[in-house]
């Protein structure tokens, strides 16, 4: 498969007079110690020559979209997002189609986008990624009036999410999803019709259908090796295991990075419609949406500026994760020594 033409780093010139970058922080206050976060972020950005960021806290009524729009209207160039998958998804919906870049800070549990970026769980590394100004223009997937950056799904994956409690996620992190998955391994498959672009529809008895912009699952497991976030396509994975044994073989092949994974078909498309005979659970980027008989998805190319580790040209966004973590740690030591 030919590699896509990757988006070059964005060179921004509309900074403040002292050369710093105007920024804002959108934080879910239930996920982190906001006061500690504020002290660390403000001091680290000041050391890099950035002005103090604007601060917005999410609420139950508005998990991030409204706050991000306020930040955009205030003229910021970077929005730091700190929270779980739901917080990030809300902020992305406001940032798509703008020139404002998103920087992900560790917060919440099982963050899918951070896993695909290879971002450290260290706050210093998340800040360093933005400070170094590596930017990549990514595609997003669109479902009705919502967008996603990582994956949409219908079936088993959404069942797993629904079966995983917030308490267990807070206690043990992403492995909590494994317990939710075990509860549904023996469930019946769903009868689905899958129409990929303008091709004839496929009929399958599937456990789950995933529509992916990038290829990693919870825990950093790479399901789709060829999925790239800026190639103008989405990757569709149809999983058809019927027994626990089928699941075991499929999981082993994925973990071993086999070229061919039994009970899994993969297609590339710009749009796809998945239709079931009855309502099925659905999810976007690890966040549950209302069950429905159908999941219609299309790609919106080059829609979201994202702060990423350098080198930004790497097909795998995790390539420079270790190096940027080290650079972030050195900056944190300098800040702490002042």
C-alpha positions as CSV (number, residue, x, y, z in Angstrom):
1,X,0.0,0.0,0.0
2,X,1.3,3.4,-0.9
3,X,2.0,5.8,1.9
4,X,0.0,9.0,2.0
5,X,1.5,12.4,1.4
6,X,1.8,13.7,5.0
7,X,0.9,17.2,6.0
8,X,3.9,19.4,6.7
9,X,4.4,21.3,9.9
10,X,2.4,24.5,10.1
11,X,4.5,27.6,10.6
12,X,2.4,30.1,12.6
13,X,3.3,33.8,12.6
14,X,0.2,35.4,14.4
15,X,1.8,35.3,17.9
16,X,1.8,37.9,20.6
17,X,4.3,40.8,20.5
18,X,6.8,39.0,22.7
19,X,6.8,35.9,20.5
20,X,4.7,33.8,22.7
21,X,1.6,31.8,21.6
22,X,-1.8,32.7,22.8
23,X,-3.4,29.7,24.4
24,X,-6.3,28.4,26.5
25,X,-6.9,25.4,28.8
26,X,-10.2,23.5,28.8
27,X,-10.2,21.2,31.7
28,X,-12.7,18.7,33.2
29,X,-12.4,19.5,36.9
30,X,-13.6,16.0,38.0
31,X,-10.5,14.4,36.4
32,X,-7.6,16.4,37.8
33,X,-6.5,18.8,40.6
34,X,-7.2,22.0,38.7
35,X,-5.1,24.3,41.0
36,X,-2.1,22.1,40.7
37,X,-2.6,21.8,36.9
38,X,-2.9,25.6,36.7
39,X,0.4,26.2,38.5
40,X,2.3,23.7,36.4
41,X,0.9,24.8,33.1
42,X,1.3,28.6,33.8
43,X,4.9,28.3,35.0
44,X,6.0,25.9,32.2
45,X,4.5,28.1,29.5
46,X,6.0,31.2,31.0
47,X,9.5,29.6,30.9
48,X,8.9,29.0,27.2
49,X,8.0,32.6,26.6
50,X,4.2,32.1,26.3
51,X,1.7,34.4,28.0
52,X,-0.6,33.1,30.7
53,X,-3.4,31.0,29.1
54,X,-7.1,31.5,29.5
55,X,-8.8,28.9,31.7
56,X,-12.2,27.2,31.2
57,X,-13.7,24.4,33.2
58,X,-16.2,22.0,31.7
59,X,-19.6,21.3,33.2
60,X,-22.1,18.5,33.0
61,X,-24.3,20.6,30.8
62,X,-21.4,21.6,28.5
63,X,-18.5,19.1,28.5
64,X,-16.2,21.3,26.4
65,X,-17.6,22.5,23.2
66,X,-18.9,25.8,24.4
67,X,-15.8,26.6,26.4
68,X,-13.6,25.8,23.3
69,X,-15.7,28.1,21.2
70,X,-15.2,30.9,23.7
71,X,-11.4,30.3,23.5
72,X,-11.5,30.5,19.7
73,X,-13.5,33.7,19.8
74,X,-10.9,35.1,22.3
75,X,-8.2,34.7,19.6
76,X,-6.1,31.8,21.0
77,X,-3.9,29.7,18.7
78,X,-3.7,26.6,20.9
79,X,-6.3,25.0,23.1
80,X,-4.9,22.6,25.7
81,X,-7.5,19.9,26.5
82,X,-7.4,18.0,29.8
83,X,-10.0,15.3,30.5
84,X,-11.3,12.0,29.3
85,X,-12.4,10.9,25.8
86,X,-15.7,12.8,26.2
87,X,-14.0,16.1,27.0
88,X,-11.7,15.7,24.0
89,X,-14.5,14.8,21.7
90,X,-16.5,17.8,22.7
91,X,-13.6,20.2,22.1
92,X,-12.8,18.6,18.8
93,X,-16.3,19.4,17.6
94,X,-15.6,23.1,18.2
95,X,-12.1,23.1,16.7
96,X,-12.8,21.3,13.4
97,X,-12.5,23.7,10.5
98,X,-10.6,26.4,12.4
99,X,-6.9,27.4,12.4
100,X,-6.7,26.7,16.2
101,X,-4.6,23.7,17.2
102,X,-5.5,21.2,19.9
103,X,-2.9,20.0,22.4
104,X,-3.9,17.0,24.6
105,X,-2.8,17.0,28.2
106,X,-3.0,13.8,30.3
107,X,-6.3,13.5,32.2
108,X,-9.0,10.9,32.5
109,X,-8.5,7.2,31.8
110,X,-8.1,5.2,28.6
111,X,-7.7,8.2,26.4
112,X,-7.9,6.9,22.8
113,X,-6.4,9.9,21.1
114,X,-3.5,10.1,23.4
115,X,-2.8,6.4,22.9
116,X,-2.6,6.9,19.1
117,X,-0.4,9.9,19.5
118,X,1.9,8.0,21.8
119,X,1.7,10.8,24.3
120,X,3.1,10.3,27.7
121,X,1.0,10.3,30.8
122,X,3.4,13.0,32.1
123,X,2.0,16.5,32.0
124,X,5.5,17.9,31.1
125,X,5.5,15.9,27.9
126,X,2.1,17.1,26.9
127,X,3.1,20.7,27.3
128,X,6.4,20.2,25.5
129,X,4.6,18.8,22.4
130,X,2.7,22.1,22.1
131,X,5.7,24.3,23.0
132,X,7.8,22.8,20.2
133,X,5.1,23.7,17.8
134,X,4.9,20.5,15.8
135,X,1.5,20.6,14.1
136,X,-0.3,18.1,11.9
137,X,-3.5,18.6,9.9
138,X,-5.6,15.6,10.5
139,X,-8.8,14.1,9.0
140,X,-11.8,13.5,11.1
141,X,-14.8,11.2,10.7
142,X,-18.3,12.6,10.7
143,X,-21.4,11.0,12.1
144,X,-24.5,13.2,11.5
145,X,-23.5,16.5,13.3
146,X,-20.7,15.0,15.4
147,X,-17.0,14.3,14.5
148,X,-14.4,11.9,15.8
149,X,-10.7,11.7,15.6
150,X,-10.0,8.0,16.3
151,X,-12.8,5.5,15.9
152,X,-16.5,5.0,15.6
153,X,-18.1,1.6,16.2
154,X,-21.3,-0.3,16.3
155,X,-21.8,-3.5,18.3
156,X,-19.4,-5.3,20.7
157,X,-17.0,-2.3,21.2
158,X,-19.9,-0.1,22.4
159,X,-21.2,-2.9,24.5
160,X,-17.8,-3.1,26.2
161,X,-17.8,0.6,26.9
162,X,-21.3,0.5,28.4
163,X,-20.4,-2.4,30.7
164,X,-17.3,-0.6,32.1
165,X,-18.1,1.6,35.1
166,X,-16.5,4.9,35.8
167,X,-15.4,3.6,39.2
168,X,-13.4,0.7,37.7
169,X,-11.8,3.0,35.1
170,X,-10.8,5.4,37.8
171,X,-9.3,2.6,39.9
172,X,-7.4,0.5,37.4
173,X,-7.4,2.6,34.1
174,X,-7.8,1.0,30.7
175,X,-7.7,-2.6,31.9
176,X,-11.2,-2.0,33.3
177,X,-12.4,-2.3,29.7
178,X,-11.2,-5.9,29.6
179,X,-13.7,-6.8,32.3
180,X,-16.5,-5.2,30.3
181,X,-15.4,-7.1,27.2
182,X,-15.5,-10.5,29.0
183,X,-19.2,-10.0,29.8
184,X,-20.1,-9.8,26.2
185,X,-17.8,-12.3,24.5
186,X,-20.6,-14.9,24.0
187,X,-23.3,-12.5,22.8
188,X,-25.0,-13.1,19.6
189,X,-23.7,-11.5,16.4
190,X,-25.6,-8.8,14.7
191,X,-26.9,-9.1,11.1
192,X,-25.6,-6.1,9.2
193,X,-25.4,-4.7,5.7
194,X,-22.4,-2.6,5.1
195,X,-22.2,-0.3,2.1
196,X,-18.7,1.0,1.4
197,X,-18.6,4.0,-0.9
198,X,-20.5,3.0,-4.1
199,X,-19.7,-0.7,-4.0
200,X,-22.3,-3.4,-3.7
201,X,-23.4,-3.9,-0.1
202,X,-21.8,-6.6,2.1
203,X,-23.9,-8.8,4.3
204,X,-22.3,-10.1,7.5
205,X,-23.0,-11.7,10.9
206,X,-20.6,-9.4,12.7
207,X,-19.8,-8.8,16.4
208,X,-18.6,-5.3,15.8
209,X,-17.9,-2.9,12.9
210,X,-15.2,-0.3,13.5
211,X,-14.7,2.8,11.3
212,X,-11.2,4.1,12.1
213,X,-9.2,7.2,11.4
214,X,-6.1,5.8,13.3
215,X,-5.4,2.2,14.3
216,X,-4.7,1.9,18.0
217,X,-7.2,0.6,20.6
218,X,-7.2,1.0,24.4
219,X,-3.8,0.0,25.9
220,X,-2.0,1.0,22.7
221,X,-2.9,-2.2,20.9
222,X,-2.6,-1.6,17.1
223,X,-5.5,-3.1,15.3
224,X,-5.2,-1.4,11.9
225,X,-1.5,-1.1,10.9
226,X,-2.3,0.9,7.7
227,X,-4.7,3.4,9.2
228,X,-3.2,6.9,8.8
229,X,-4.8,10.1,10.2
230,X,-4.3,12.3,7.2
231,X,-4.7,10.2,4.0
232,X,-8.3,11.2,3.3
233,X,-9.6,7.7,4.0
234,X,-11.2,5.8,6.8
235,X,-10.5,2.1,7.5
236,X,-13.4,-0.2,8.2
237,X,-12.8,-3.4,10.2
238,X,-15.5,-6.0,10.3
239,X,-15.0,-8.5,13.1
240,X,-16.9,-11.8,12.9
241,X,-15.8,-14.2,15.7
242,X,-18.6,-16.5,16.9
243,X,-16.9,-18.4,19.7
244,X,-14.5,-17.7,22.5
245,X,-12.0,-19.7,20.5
246,X,-12.4,-17.4,17.5
247,X,-11.9,-14.4,19.8
248,X,-8.7,-15.9,21.2
249,X,-7.2,-16.5,17.7
250,X,-8.2,-13.0,16.6
251,X,-6.7,-11.4,19.6
252,X,-3.5,-13.4,19.4
253,X,-3.1,-12.4,15.7
254,X,-3.6,-8.7,16.5
255,X,-1.1,-8.8,19.4
256,X,1.4,-10.7,17.3
257,X,0.9,-8.2,14.5
258,X,0.1,-10.8,11.9
259,X,-0.4,-9.6,8.4
260,X,-3.6,-11.5,8.2
261,X,-6.0,-11.5,11.2
262,X,-8.6,-14.4,11.2
263,X,-12.2,-13.3,11.5
264,X,-11.4,-9.7,10.5
265,X,-11.9,-8.0,7.2
266,X,-10.5,-4.5,6.5
267,X,-11.6,-2.1,3.8
268,X,-10.7,1.6,3.0
269,X,-13.4,4.1,2.1
270,X,-14.4,7.7,2.2
271,X,-17.9,6.9,3.4
272,X,-19.7,3.9,4.8
273,X,-23.1,3.0,6.0
274,X,-23.7,0.1,8.5
275,X,-27.3,-1.0,8.9
276,X,-28.7,-3.6,11.3
277,X,-32.1,-5.3,11.6
278,X,-32.4,-3.8,15.2
279,X,-30.9,-1.0,17.2
280,X,-27.3,-1.6,18.3
281,X,-25.0,0.2,20.8
282,X,-22.7,2.8,19.1
283,X,-19.7,4.8,20.1
284,X,-17.5,7.7,18.9
285,X,-13.9,7.8,20.3
286,X,-14.8,5.8,23.3
287,X,-17.9,7.9,24.1
288,X,-21.3,6.2,23.9
289,X,-23.9,7.8,21.6
290,X,-27.6,6.8,21.2
291,X,-28.2,3.2,20.0
292,X,-29.6,3.0,16.4
293,X,-30.1,0.6,13.5
294,X,-27.7,2.5,11.4
295,X,-24.2,4.1,11.6
296,X,-23.4,6.4,8.7
297,X,-19.8,7.8,8.5
298,X,-17.9,9.9,6.1
299,X,-14.4,11.4,6.2
300,X,-13.7,15.2,6.4
301,X,-10.1,15.6,5.1
302,X,-7.6,18.0,6.7
303,X,-10.0,19.3,9.2
304,X,-8.2,19.5,12.6
305,X,-4.9,21.0,13.6
306,X,-3.2,18.9,16.3
307,X,-0.1,19.4,18.3
308,X,2.1,16.3,17.7
309,X,5.6,15.1,18.7
310,X,8.3,15.8,16.1
311,X,9.1,14.6,13.6
312,X,5.7,15.5,12.3
313,X,6.3,13.7,9.0
314,X,6.4,10.3,10.7
315,X,3.6,8.0,9.5
316,X,3.3,6.7,13.1
317,X,2.5,9.6,15.5
318,X,4.1,7.7,18.4
319,X,7.6,7.8,16.8
320,X,9.1,10.6,18.9
321,X,7.1,10.0,22.1
322,X,10.1,9.0,24.3
323,X,12.3,11.9,23.1
324,X,9.6,14.5,23.7
325,X,9.0,13.1,27.2
326,X,12.7,13.6,28.0
327,X,12.7,17.1,26.6
328,X,9.6,17.9,28.7
329,X,11.2,16.5,31.8
330,X,14.3,18.7,31.3
331,X,12.1,21.8,30.9
332,X,10.1,20.8,34.1
333,X,13.5,20.6,36.0
334,X,14.4,24.1,34.8
335,X,11.0,25.5,35.9
336,X,11.3,23.7,39.3
337,X,14.8,25.1,39.8
338,X,13.8,28.7,39.3
